[in-house]
Amino acid sequence: MNFEEELKRRVSEAEEVLQRYLPEETGFQKTVLEAMNYSVLAGGKRLRPIMMKETCRLFSGDETLVEPFMAALEMIHNYSLVHDDLPSMDNDEYRRGRKTTWCVYGEGMAVLAGDALLNAAFETAASAFDLIGEESDGDPSRLLSSYRAVSKALGILAHKAGVCGMIGGQCADIVAEDLPPEEVTEEMLLYIHRNKTAALIEAAMMIGAVLAGAGPEEVDRIEGAARRIGIAFQIQDDILDVTSSLEVLGKQTGSDEKNHKVTYVSLNGIEKSRGDVQRLSEEALDALRGFPERNGFLERLVESLISRRM
């Protein structure tokens, strides 16, 4: 397997799915629709929708119901970035190599674009109910199973994006910025990473498993692996904020230091941080390799997160 070629193909697949569910830019609300699409189509790794589909494949599931959730989760991820970049939050002017949404459309329209993406996400995810007949072949037991799976997936999406997930992590991140550095503990940082970043990766992989028919114990194991992947991903992001550049990363670097943020790197140093990225990634891989079926691409994707430079 040529991993880079396979990754490009899967990114293209995710882009195609996402564009199918994005709104048409018309009407009196055209400006906010443009801002929504500007933020979502700014590029990016499309890591979460790819991981959702690959987890579904890990459990040999039918991918029909996954696609609305792939688009929905990417909308939620991008709404969080739109709000995260605002002057009242991280005050970042660049994201993925171009001006952030608030810089182009203004703060008020950026807030509305983020709000609209969140609403569009659940409207999109709920449309999976309309697809159930297509993948069940009219079998009553399969119909019931699919309805239950979509309902459970919606619950996971809402929970992981909410106050006990991503928003809770964002809240703790803002609180930490106002604390004296000595009061920001590693426990608090891990809470932030586990919720602000890992929660949506957990949602991606759990939803992929649930829609493929995985059982509760299997979904729990997937959640644990995804949590490790998400924390490792965020620690690596902290490392890149110190070691990379705008040209390589596509966004301003050194923003954590500029905003006087305590990070995993500032607390533990580069070498320990790199070691923890390696350890967490290996633990996640061990969990993925423990299932009866293997997904070589998914495993290689996790491995690539260890050495990424952007």
PAZAPA-4460 file (N, C-alpha, C; in steps of 0.05 Angstrom, whole numbers, plus 32768, in hexadecimal, padded with zeros to 4 digits):
% residues 310
    n_x    n_y    n_z   ca_x   ca_y   ca_z    c_x    c_y    c_z   seq   type   mol
   8011   7FE8   8000   8000   8000   8000   8011   8019   8000     1      M     A
   800D   802B   7FED   8019   8045   7FED   8008   8057   7FFE     2      N     A
   8011   805C   8017   8001   806A   802A   7FFA   8086   8021     3      F     A
   800D   8095   8016   8008   80B0   800E   7FF3   80B2   7FF8     4      E     A
   7FF4   80A0   7FE5   7FE0   809F   7FD0   7FC4   8098   7FDB     5      E     A
   7FC4   8084   7FED   7FAB   807C   7FF9   7F9F   8092   800A     6      E     A
   7FB0   80A1   8018   7FA6   80B7   8028   7F9A   80CD   8017     7      L     A
   7FA7   80D4   8001   7F9C   80E8   7FEE   7F81   80DF   7FE4     8      K     A
   7F7F   80C5   7FDD   7F65   80BB   7FD3   7F4F   80BE   7FE7     9      R     A
   7F56   80B7   8000   7F42   80B9   8015   7F3B   80D6   801C    10      R     A
   7F4E   80E8   801B   7F48   8104   801F   7F35   810E   800A    11      V     A
   7F3A   8106   7FF1   7F28   810D   7FDB   7F0C   8102   7FDF    12      S     A
   7F0A   80E9   7FE9   7EF0   80DE   7FEF   7EE2   80EE   8004    13      E     A
   7EF0   80F5   8019   7EE4   8105   802F   7EDB   8120   8025    14      A     A
   7EEC   812D   8014   7EE5   8147   8008   7ECB   8145   7FF8    15      E     A
   7EC9   8130   7FE8   7EB1   812C   7FD7   7E98   8129   7FE8    16      E     A
   7E9A   8119   7FFD   7E84   8115   800F   7E7C   8130   801B    17      V     A
   7E8F   813E   8025   7E8A   8158   8033   7E7D   816C   8020    18      L     A
   7E87   816E   8008   7E7B   8182   7FF6   7E5E   817C   7FEE    19      Q     A
   7E57   8162   7FEF   7E3B   815B   7FE9   7E28   8166   7FFE    20      R     A
   7E31   816A   8016   7E20   8172   802C   7E23   8190   8033    21      Y     A
   7E34   819E   8025   7E37   81BB   802B   7E21   81CB   801E    22      L     A
   7E1A   81E2   8029   7E03   81F1   801F   7E0A   8201   8006    23      P     A
   7DF5   8206   7FF6   7DF8   8217   7FDE   7DF8   8234   7FE8    24      E     A
   7E09   8245   7FDC   7E0C   8260   7FE5   7DF8   8273   7FD7    25      E     A
   7DE0   8273   7FE1   7DCB   8284   7FD5   7DBA   8291   7FEB    26      T     A
   7DA9   82A4   7FE2   7D96   82B0   7FF4   7DA2   82C7   8005    27      G     A
   7D91   82D2   8016   7D9A   82E9   8027   7DAF   82E0   803C    28      F     A
   7DB0   82C6   8040   7DC4   82BB   8053   7DDE   82B3   8045    29      Q     A
   7DE1   82BC   802C   7DF8   82B3   801C   7E13   82B7   8029    30      K     A
   7E16   82CE   8037   7E30   82D4   8043   7E38   82BF   8058    31      T     A
   7E26   82B7   8069   7E2D   82A4   807D   7E32   8288   8070    32      V     A
   7E23   8282   805B   7E28   8269   804D   7E43   8269   8040    33      L     A
   7E4C   827F   8035   7E66   8282   802A   7E7C   827E   803F    34      E     A
   7E77   828A   8057   7E8A   8288   806D   7E8C   826B   8077    35      A     A
   7E75   825D   8077   7E75   8241   807F   7E86   8230   806C    36      M     A
   7E81   8234   8052   7E90   8224   803E   7EAD   822C   803D    37      N     A
   7EB3   8246   8041   7ECF   824F   8042   7EDE   8240   8057    38      Y     A
   7ED2   823D   806E   7EE1   8231   8085   7EE4   8213   8080    39      S     A
   7ECF   8206   8076   7ED0   81E9   8073   7EE2   81E0   805C    40      V     A
   7EE2   81F0   8047   7EF1   81E9   802F   7F0D   81F5   802E    41      L     A
   7F17   81FC   8046   7F32   8208   8047   7F48   81F3   8047    42      A     A
   7F40   81DA   8043   7F54   81C4   8043   7F54   81B6   805D    43      G     A
   7F6A   81AB   8064   7F6B   819B   807D   7F70   817E   8078    44      G     A
   7F75   816F   808D   7F7C   8153   808A   7F64   8141   8086    45      K     A
   7F4C   814A   808D   7F34   813A   808C   7F38   8121   809C    46      R     A
   7F47   8123   80B1   7F4F   810C   80C2   7F37   80FF   80CE    47      L     A
   7F24   810E   80D8   7F0E   8102   80E7   7EFA   80F3   80D5    48      R     A
   7EF2   80FE   80BF   7EE0   80EE   80AD   7EEF   80D5   80A2    49      P     A
   7F08   80D8   809C   7F17   80C0   8092   7F18   80AB   80A8    50      I     A
   7F1E   80B3   80C1   7F1F   809F   80D6   7F04   8092   80DC    51      M     A
   7EEF   80A1   80D8   7ED4   8096   80DB   7ECF   8080   80C7    52      M     A
   7ED4   8086   80AE   7ECF   8072   8099   7EE2   805A   809C    53      K     A
   7EFB   805E   80A3   7F0E   8048   80A6   7F07   8037   80BE    54      E     A
   7EFC   8042   80D3   7EF3   8032   80EA   7EDA   8022   80E2    55      T     A
   7EC9   802D   80D2   7EB2   801E   80C8   7EBD   8006   80B7    56      C     A
   7ED1   800B   80A7   7EDD   7FF5   8097   7EEA   7FE0   80A9    57      R     A
   7EF6   7FE9   80BF   7F02   7FD6   80D2   7EEF   7FC1   80DB    58      L     A
   7ED5   7FC9   80DF   7EC0   7FB7   80E8   7EAF   7FAD   80D0    59      F     A
   7EBA   7FB0   80B8   7EAC   7FA6   80A0   7E90   7FB0   809D    60      S     A
   7E8B   7FC9   80A4   7E70   7FD5   80A3   7E69   7FE0   8088    61      G     A
   7E4F   7FE3   8083   7E45   7FF0   806C   7E49   800E   806F    62      D     A
   7E55   801B   805C   7E5D   8037   805F   7E47   804B   8057    63      E     A
   7E30   8041   8050   7E1A   8053   8047   7E13   8068   805C    64      T     A
   7E11   8060   8074   7E08   8072   8089   7E1E   8084   8094    65      L     A
   7E37   807D   808E   7E4D   808C   8099   7E51   80A7   808C    66      V     A
   7E4A   80AA   8073   7E51   80C3   8065   7E44   80DC   8071    67      E     A
   7E2A   80DC   8078   7E1F   80F5   8085   7E2E   80FC   809E    68      P     A
   7E36   80E8   80AD   7E45   80ED   80C6   7E61   80F7   80C1    69      F     A
   7E6D   80ED   80AB   7E88   80F8   80A4   7E86   8116   809F    70      M     A
   7E72   811E   808F   7E6F   813B   8089   7E68   814A   80A3    71      A     A
   7E56   813F   80B3   7E4D   814C   80CB   7E65   8151   80DE    72      A     A
   7E75   813D   80E2   7E8B   8140   80F5   7EA0   8155   80EB    73      L     A
   7EA4   8156   80D1   7EB6   816A   80C6   7EAB   8186   80C9    74      E     A
   7E90   8189   80C7   7E84   81A3   80CC   7E88   81AB   80E9    75      M     A
   7E85   8199   80FB   7E89   819F   8118   7EA6   81A7   811D    76      I     A
   7EB8   8197   8112   7ED4   819D   8115   7EDB   81B9   810B    77      H     A
   7ED0   81C0   80F4   7ED7   81DA   80E8   7EC9   81F1   80F6    78      N     A
   7EB0   81EC   8100   7EA4   8202   8110   7EB5   8208   8129    79      Y     A
   7EC0   81F3   8135   7ED1   81F8   814C   7EEA   8208   8145    80      S     A
   7EF5   8203   812D   7F0C   8212   8125   7F06   822F   811F    81      L     A
   7EEE   8234   8112   7EE6   824F   810D   7EE4   825F   8127    82      V     A
   7ED8   8253   813B   7ED5   8261   8155   7EF0   8262   8164    83      H     A
   7F00   824D   8161   7F1A   824D   816F   7F2C   8263   8165    84      D     A
   7F2A   826A   814C   7F3B   827F   8140   7F33   829B   8147    85      D     A
   7F1B   829F   8152   7F11   82BA   8157   7F23   82CA   816A    86      L     A
   7F23   82E4   8168   7F33   82F5   817A   7F2D   82F0   8197    87      P     A
   7F14   82E9   819E   7F0D   82E3   81BA   7F17   82C8   81C3    88      S     A
   7F21   82B8   81B1   7F2C   829D   81B8   7F4A   829E   81B3    89      M     A
   7F54   8292   819D   7F71   8291   8198   7F7B   82A8   8188    90      D     A
   7F69   82B7   817B   7F71   82CE   816B   7F85   82C7   8156    91      N     A
   7F7F   82B2   8147   7F91   82AA   8131   7F87   82B4   8116    92      D     A
   7F9A   82BD   8105   7F93   82C9   80EC   7F96   82B6   80D4    93      E     A
   7FA4   82A0   80D9   7FA9   828C   80C3   7FA1   8270   80CC    94      Y     A
   7F95   8262   80B9   7F8D   8246   80BE   7F90   8238   80A3    95      R     A
   7FA0   8223   80A3   7FA4   8213   808A   7FAF   8224   8073    96      R     A
   7FC0   8237   807A   7FCE   8247   8066   7FBF   825E   805B    97      G     A
   7FA7   8265   8065   7F99   827C   805C   7F8B   828A   8073    98      R     A
   7F80   82A2   806E   7F74   82B1   8083   7F5D   82A2   8090    99      K     A
   7F5A   82A5   80AA   7F45   8298   80B8   7F2A   82A5   80B1   100      T     A
   7F14   8297   80B8   7EFA   82A0   80B0   7EF3   82BC   80BA   101      T     A
   7EFA   82C1   80D3   7EF3   82DB   80DF   7F03   82F2   80D1   102      W     A
   7F1B   82EC   80C8   7F2B   8300   80BA   7F1E   8308   809F   103      C     A
   7F11   82F5   8092   7F05   82F9   8078   7EE9   8305   807A   104      V     A
   7ED9   82FA   808D   7EBD   8300   808E   7EB5   8311   80A6   105      Y     A
   7EC8   8316   80B8   7EC2   8325   80D0   7EBA   8313   80E7   106      G     A
   7EBD   831D   80FF   7EB8   830C   8117   7E9B   8303   8119   107      E     A
   7E88   8315   8115   7E6C   830D   8118   7E64   82F8   8104   108      G     A
   7E6C   82FA   80EB   7E65   82E6   80D7   7E73   82CC   80DC   109      M     A
   7E8B   82CD   80E8   7E99   82B4   80EE   7E8B   82A5   8105   110      A     A
   7E80   82B4   8118   7E71   82A7   812E   7E58   829A   8122   111      V     A
   7E4A   82A8   8110   7E32   829D   8103   7E3A   8284   80F2   112      L     A
   7E50   8286   80E4   7E58   826F   80D3   7E5E   8256   80E4   113      A     A
   7E6B   825A   80FB   7E6F   8244   810D   7E55   8238   8118   114      G     A
   7E43   824A   8120   7E29   8241   812A   7E1A   8232   8114   115      D     A
   7E1B   823C   80FC   7E0D   8230   80E6   7E18   8214   80DF   116      A     A
   7E33   8212   80E1   7E3F   81F8   80DB   7E37   81E3   80F0   117      L     A
   7E34   81EB   8109   7E2C   81D9   811E   7E10   81CF   8119   118      L     A
   7DFE   81E1   8112   7DE2   81D9   810B   7DE1   81C8   80F3   119      N     A
   7DF0   81CF   80DE   7DF1   81BF   80C6   7DFC   81A3   80CB   120      A     A
   7E0E   81A1   80DE   7E19   8187   80E4   7E04   8173   80ED   121      A     A
   7DF3   817C   80FF   7DDE   8169   8109   7DC8   8165   80F5   122      F     A
   7DC2   8179   80E5   7DAF   8175   80CF   7DBA   8160   80BC   123      E     A
   7DD4   8161   80B6   7DE1   814E   80A4   7DE2   8132   80AF   124      T     A
   7DEA   8130   80C9   7DEC   8116   80D5   7DD0   8109   80D7   125      A     A
   7DBC   8118   80DD   7DA0   810D   80DE   7D96   8103   80C4   126      A     A
   7DA2   810D   80AE   7D99   8103   8093   7DA1   80E6   808F   127      S     A
   7DB2   80DB   80A0   7DB9   80BF   809E   7DA0   80AD   80A1   128      A     A
   7D8C   80B7   80B1   7D74   80A7   80B4   7D66   80A2   8099   129      F     A
   7D69   80B6   8086   7D5C   80B3   806C   7D6A   809E   805B   130      D     A
   7D82   8097   8062   7D92   8084   8052   7D8E   8067   805B   131      L     A
   7D81   8063   8072   7D80   8048   807D   7D73   8034   806B   132      I     A
   7D5E   803C   805D   7D51   8029   804B   7D64   801F   8035   133      G     A
   7D77   8030   802D   7D89   8029   8017   7D9D   8013   801F   134      E     A
   7DA4   8012   8038   7DB9   7FFE   8040   7DAD   7FE6   804E   135      E     A
   7D93   7FE6   8054   7D88   7FD0   8063   7D79   7FBC   8052   136      S     A
   7D74   7FC2   8039   7D66   7FB0   8027   7D4A   7FA9   8031   137      D     A
   7D3F   7FBA   8041   7D24   7FB5   804B   7D21   7FA0   8061   138      G     A
   7D38   7F95   806A   7D37   7F81   8080   7D2F   7F8F   809A   139      D     A
   7D19   7F87   80A7   7D10   7F94   80BF   7D25   7F95   80D5   140      P     A
   7D33   7F7F   80DA   7D48   7F7F   80EF   7D5F   7F91   80E9   141      S     A
   7D66   7F92   80CF   7D7C   7FA4   80C7   7D73   7FC1   80C9   142      R     A
   7D5A   7FC6   80C2   7D4F   7FE1   80C4   7D51   7FEB   80E1   143      L     A
   7D47   7FDA   80F4   7D47   7FE2   8110   7D63   7FE6   811A   144      L     A
   7D75   7FD4   8112   7D91   7FD6   811A   7D9E   7FF0   8110   145      S     A
   7D98   7FF7   80F7   7DA3   800F   80EB   7D98   8028   80F9   146      S     A
   7D7E   8029   80FE   7D72   803F   810C   7D7F   8043   8128   147      Y     A
   7D84   802D   8136   7D91   802F   8150   7DAD   8039   814D   148      R     A
   7DBB   8030   8139   7DD7   8038   8135   7DD9   8055   812F   149      A     A
   7DC8   805F   811D   7DC9   807C   8117   7DC1   808D   812F   150      V     A
   7DAE   8084   813E   7DA6   8092   8157   7DBD   8093   816A   151      S     A
   7DCB   807C   816E   7DE2   807C   8180   7DF9   808D   8176   152      K     A
   7DFD   808D   815C   7E12   809E   8150   7E0D   80BB   8154   153      A     A
   7DF3   80C3   8152   7DEC   80DF   8157   7DF1   80E7   8174   154      L     A
   7DEC   80D4   8186   7DF1   80DA   81A2   7E0F   80DD   81A7   155      G     A
   7E1F   80CC   819B   7E3C   80CF   819E   7E46   80E9   8193   156      I     A
   7E3C   80F1   817B   7E44   810A   816F   7E3D   8122   8181   157      L     A
   7E25   8122   818C   7E1D   8138   819D   7E2E   8139   81B7   158      A     A
   7E32   8122   81C3   7E40   8120   81DD   7E5D   8129   81D9   159      H     A
   7E6B   811E   81C5   7E87   8124   81C2   7E8C   8141   81B9   160      K     A
   7E78   814E   81AC   7E7B   8169   81A4   7E73   817D   81B9   161      A     A
   7E67   8173   81CF   7E5A   8185   81E3   7E6B   818C   81FB   162      G     A
   7E5D   8192   8211   7E6B   819C   8229   7E7B   8186   8237   163      V     A
   7E75   816D   8231   7E84   8157   823D   7E99   814E   8229   164      C     A
   7E9D   815C   8213   7EB0   8155   81FE   7EBF   816E   81F5   165      G     A
   7EBD   8174   81DB   7ECC   818A   81CF   7EC8   81A5   81DD   166      M     A
   7EAF   81AD   81E1   7EAA   81C7   81EE   7EB4   81C8   820A   167      I     A
   7EB2   81B2   8219   7EBD   81B1   8234   7EDC   81B5   8233   168      G     A
   7EE9   81A8   821F   7F06   81AC   821D   7F0D   81C9   8216   169      G     A
   7EFD   81D5   8204   7F02   81F1   81FD   7EFE   8203   8215   170      Q     A
   7EEA   81FD   8225   7EE5   820D   823E   7EFD   820B   8250   171      C     A
   7F07   81F3   8255   7F1E   81F0   8267   7F37   81FE   825B   172      A     A
   7F39   81FF   8241   7F50   820C   8233   7F4F   822A   8239   173      D     A
   7F37   8236   8237   7F34   8252   823C   7F3A   8259   8259   174      I     A
   7F2F   8248   826B   7F34   824C   8288   7F52   824A   828E   175      V     A
   7F60   8237   8282   7F7C   8233   8287   7F8D   824C   827E   176      A     A
   7F84   825A   826A   7F92   8272   8260   7F93   8288   8275   177      E     A
   7F7E   8288   8287   7F7D   829D   829B   7F89   8295   82B6   178      D     A
   7F93   827D   82B7   7FA0   8273   82D0   7FBE   827A   82D0   179      L     A
   7FC9   827D   82E8   7FE7   827F   82E9   7FF2   8265   82DE   180      P     A
   8009   8266   82D0   8014   824E   82C3   8018   8237   82D6   181      P     A
   801F   823D   82EF   8024   8227   8303   800B   8218   830B   182      E     A
   7FF3   8224   8305   7FDA   8217   830C   7FCF   8205   82F5   183      E     A
   7FDC   8207   82DE   7FD3   81F6   82C7   7FE2   81DC   82C9   184      V     A
   7FD5   81C7   82D1   7FE1   81AD   82D6   7FE0   819C   82BD   185      T     A
   7FF0   8186   82BE   7FEF   8173   82A8   7FD4   8166   82A6   186      E     A
   7FC7   8162   82BD   7FAC   8156   82BE   7F99   8168   82AF   187      E     A
   7F9B   8182   82B3   7F89   8195   82A5   7F8F   8195   8287   188      M     A
   7FA8   8195   8280   7FAF   8195   8263   7FA5   817C   8255   189      L     A
   7FA8   8165   8263   7F9E   814C   8257   7F80   814D   8254   190      L     A
   7F72   8159   8267   7F55   815C   8265   7F4E   816C   824C   191      Y     A
   7F5D   8182   8248   7F58   8194   8231   7F5D   8184   8217   192      I     A
   7F74   8176   8216   7F7A   8167   81FD   7F66   8151   81F8   193      H     A
   7F5E   8143   820E   7F4C   812D   820B   7F30   8136   8201   194      R     A
   7F29   814E   8208   7F0E   8157   8200   7F0F   816A   81E8   195      N     A
   7F21   817E   81E8   7F21   8191   81D3   7F29   8184   81B8   196      K     A
   7F3B   8171   81B9   7F45   8164   81A0   7F3C   8147   819D   197      T     A
   7F41   8137   81B2   7F3C   811A   81AF   7F1E   8113   81AD   198      A     A
   7F0D   8123   81B8   7EF0   811C   81B9   7EE5   8119   819D   199      A     A
   7EEC   8129   818A   7EE1   8127   816F   7EEE   810F   8160   200      L     A
   7F07   8108   8167   7F13   80F0   815B   7F05   80D7   8167   201      I     A
   7EFF   80D8   8181   7EEF   80C3   818D   7ED4   80C0   817F   202      E     A
   7EC7   80D7   817A   7EAD   80D7   816D   7EB0   80CA   8151   203      A     A
   7EC4   80D1   8143   7EC8   80C7   8128   7ECA   80A8   8128   204      A     A
   7EDB   809E   8139   7EE0   8081   8138   7ECA   8072   8145   205      M     A
   7EBE   807C   815A   7EA7   806F   8167   7E8F   806D   8154   206      M     A
   7E8A   8084   8146   7E73   8084   8134   7E78   8070   811D   207      I     A
   7E90   806F   8113   7E97   805C   80FE   7E92   803F   8107   208      G     A
   7E99   8039   8120   7E96   801F   812C   7E78   8019   8130   209      A     A
   7E6A   802C   813B   7E4D   8028   8141   7E3D   8023   8128   210      V     A
   7E42   8033   8113   7E33   8030   80FA   7E3B   8016   80EB   211      L     A
   7E52   800B   80F2   7E5A   7FF1   80E7   7E4F   7FD9   80F6   212      A     A
   7E42   7FDF   810D   7E36   7FC9   811D   7E48   7FBE   8133   213      G     A
   7E5D   7FCD   813A   7E6E   7FC4   8150   7E5F   7FC3   816A   214      A     A
   7E67   7FB1   817C   7E5A   7FAE   8196   7E65   7FC2   81AA   215      G     A
   7E58   7FC4   81C1   7E60   7FD8   81D6   7E7D   7FD5   81DE   216      P     A
   7E87   7FBD   81E3   7EA3   7FBA   81EB   7EB6   7FC3   81D6   217      E     A
   7EAF   7FBD   81BD   7EC1   7FC5   81A7   7EC1   7FE3   81A4   218      E     A
   7EAA   7FF0   81A7   7EA8   800D   81A6   7EB8   801A   81BC   219      V     A
   7EB7   800E   81D4   7EC7   8018   81EB   7EE5   8017   81E4   220      D     A
   7EEE   8001   81D8   7F0A   7FFE   81D1   7F12   8012   81BC   221      R     A
   7F00   8017   81A9   7F06   802B   8194   7F08   8047   81A1   222      I     A
   7EF6   804D   81B4   7EF7   8066   81C2   7F12   806B   81D0   223      E     A
   7F1C   8056   81DD   7F36   8058   81EB   7F4C   805D   81D7   224      G     A
   7F4C   804F   81C1   7F61   8053   81AD   7F5F   806F   81A1   225      A     A
   7F47   8078   819C   7F44   8093   8190   7F4C   80A9   81A4   226      A     A
   7F47   80A4   81BD   7F50   80B8   81D1   7F6E   80BB   81D1   227      R     A
   7F7C   80A5   81CF   7F99   80A6   81CE   7FA3   80B4   81B5   228      R     A
   7F96   80AE   819F   7F9D   80BA   8185   7F99   80D9   8187   229      I     A
   7F83   80E1   8192   7F7C   80FD   8194   7F90   810C   81A6   230      G     A
   7F97   8101   81BD   7FA9   810E   81CF   7FC5   8110   81C3   231      I     A
   7FCD   80FB   81B6   7FE7   80FB   81A8   7FE7   8110   8192   232      A     A
   7FD1   8112   8183   7FCF   8125   816D   7FD2   8142   8178   233      F     A
   7FC5   8147   818F   7FC7   8162   819A   7FE2   8169   81A6   234      Q     A
   7FEF   8155   81B2   800A   815A   81BC   801D   8160   81A5   235      I     A
   8019   8151   818F   802A   8156   8177   8024   8172   816C   236      Q     A
   800B   817B   816E   8004   8196   8165   8012   81AA   8176   237      D     A
   8014   81A5   8190   8023   81B7   81A2   8040   81B8   819B   238      D     A
   804B   81A1   8194   8067   819F   818B   806C   81B0   8172   239      I     A
   8059   81AD   815F   805C   81BB   8145   8059   81D9   8149   240      L     A
   804A   81E2   815D   8047   81FE   8162   8061   820B   816A   241      D     A
   8073   81FA   8175   808E   8203   817D   80A2   8200   8167   242      V     A
   80A0   81EA   8158   80B6   81E2   8146   80B1   81E8   8129   243      T     A
   8098   81ED   8121   8091   81F0   8104   8090   820E   80FD   244      S     A
   8084   8213   80E6   8082   822F   80DB   8068   8233   80CD   245      S     A
   8061   824C   80C7   8049   8252   80B9   8049   8245   809D   246      L     A
   8060   8245   8090   8062   823A   8075   805D   821C   8075   247      E     A
   8066   820E   808A   8062   81F1   808B   8047   81E9   8096   248      V     A
   803F   81F7   80AC   8027   81EF   80BB   800D   81FB   80AF   249      L     A
   8010   8212   80A1   7FF8   821E   8096   7FE9   8230   80A9   250      G     A
   7FF4   8234   80C1   7FE8   8246   80D4   7FFE   8252   80E5   251      K     A
   7FF8   8267   80F4   800D   8274   8103   8017   8261   8119   252      Q     A
   8032   8261   811B   803E   8251   8131   8047   8263   8147   253      T     A
   804C   8257   815E   8054   8267   8175   803C   8275   8182   254      G     A
   8023   826E   8179   800C   827C   8184   8007   8274   81A1   255      S     A
   800F   825C   81A9   800B   8254   81C5   801D   8266   81D7   256      D     A
   8035   826A   81CE   8047   827B   81DE   803D   8298   81DE   257      E     A
   8034   82A1   81C6   8029   82BD   81C4   8012   82C1   81D7   258      K     A
   8001   82AD   81D9   7FE9   82AF   81EA   7FEF   82A6   8207   259      N     A
   8008   82A1   820D   8011   829A   8228   8003   8280   8232   260      H     A
   7FFF   826D   821F   7FF2   8254   8226   8006   8240   8230   261      K     A
   7FFE   8232   8246   800E   821B   824F   8006   8204   823E   262      V     A
   8019   81F6   8232   8014   81E0   8220   8022   81C7   822B   263      T     A
   801B   81B1   821F   8028   8197   8227   8046   819A   8223   264      Y     A
   804F   81A8   820E   806B   81AB   8209   8078   81BD   821D   265      V     A
   806C   81D4   8223   8077   81E6   8237   8079   81DA   8253   266      S     A
   8067   81C7   8258   8066   81BA   8272   807A   81A3   8274   267      L     A
   807D   8194   825E   808C   817B   825F   80A5   817B   824D   268      N     A
   80A8   818F   823C   80BF   8190   822A   80BA   8180   8210   269      G     A
   80CB   8186   81FC   80C7   817A   81E2   80CC   815C   81E3   270      I     A
   80E1   8153   81EF   80E8   8136   81EE   80D3   8124   81FB   271      E     A
   80CA   812C   8213   80B6   811C   8221   809C   811D   8211   272      K     A
   8095   8134   8205   807D   8137   81F5   807E   8124   81DD   273      S     A
   8095   8123   81D0   8098   8111   81B9   8096   80F4   81C2   274      R     A
   80A1   80EE   81D8   809F   80D3   81E3   8083   80CB   81E9   275      G     A
   8073   80DD   81F4   8057   80D7   81FA   8046   80D4   81E1   276      D     A
   804C   80E4   81CD   803F   80E0   81B3   8043   80C4   81A9   277      V     A
   805C   80BB   81AA   8063   80A0   81A1   8055   808B   81B1   278      Q     A
   8055   808E   81CC   8049   807A   81DE   802B   8078   81D9   279      R     A
   801E   808F   81D8   8001   808F   81D5   7FF9   8083   81BA   280      L     A
   8008   8089   81A5   8002   807F   818B   8006   8061   818A   281      S     A
   801A   8057   8197   801F   803A   8197   8008   802C   81A7   282      E     A
   7FFF   8038   81BD   7FE9   802C   81CC   7FD0   802B   81BB   283      E     A
   7FCB   8040   81AC   7FB4   8040   819A   7FB6   802A   8185   284      A     A
   7FCE   8028   8179   7FD2   8013   8165   7FCF   7FF7   8170   285      L     A
   7FD8   7FF3   8188   7FD5   7FD8   8194   7FB7   7FD2   8197   286      D     A
   7FA7   7FE6   819E   7F8A   7FE1   81A1   7F7E   7FDB   8186   287      A     A
   7F85   7FE9   8171   7F7A   7FE5   8156   7F82   7FC9   814B   288      L     A
   7F9B   7FC1   8152   7FA4   7FA7   8148   7F98   7F90   8156   289      R     A
   7F8A   7F95   816C   7F7E   7F80   817C   7F63   7F77   8172   290      G     A
   7F58   7F84   815E   7F3E   7F7B   8153   7F42   7F64   813F   291      F     A
   7F2D   7F54   813C   7F30   7F3D   8129   7F38   7F45   810D   292      P     A
   7F2D   7F5B   8103   7F35   7F65   80E9   7F49   7F7B   80EC   293      E     A
   7F59   7F80   80D8   7F6D   7F95   80D8   7F67   7FA9   80C2   294      R     A
   7F6D   7FC2   80C7   7F6B   7FD7   80B3   7F87   7FE3   80B1   295      N     A
   7F96   7FDA   809D   7FB2   7FE3   809B   7FB4   8001   8096   296      G     A
   7FA2   800C   8086   7FA3   8029   8081   7F9E   8039   809A   297      F     A
   7F8A   8031   80AA   7F85   803F   80C3   7F9D   803E   80D6   298      L     A
   7FA9   8027   80D8   7FC1   8025   80E9   7FD7   8037   80DE   299      E     A
   7FDB   8037   80C4   7FF0   8048   80B9   7FEA   8066   80BD   300      R     A
   7FD1   806D   80BC   7FC9   8088   80C1   7FD0   8091   80DD   301      L     A
   7FCB   8080   80F1   7FD2   8086   810C   7FF0   8089   810F   302      V     A
   7FFF   8077   8102   801C   8079   8103   8026   8093   80F7   303      E     A
   8019   809D   80E2   8022   80B5   80D5   801F   80CE   80E7   304      S     A
   800C   80CC   80FA   8008   80E3   810C   8020   80E8   811F   305      L     A
   8030   80D3   8123   8047   80D5   8135   805C   80E8   8128   306      I     A
   8060   80E5   810F   8077   80F3   8101   806D   810A   80F0   307      S     A
   8054   8112   80F2   804A   8128   80E1   8059   8142   80E7   308      R     A
   805B   8152   80D2   8069   816C   80D4   8056   8183   80CE   309      R     A
   803C   817C   80CB   8029   8191   80C5   800C   8188   80CD   310      M     A
***
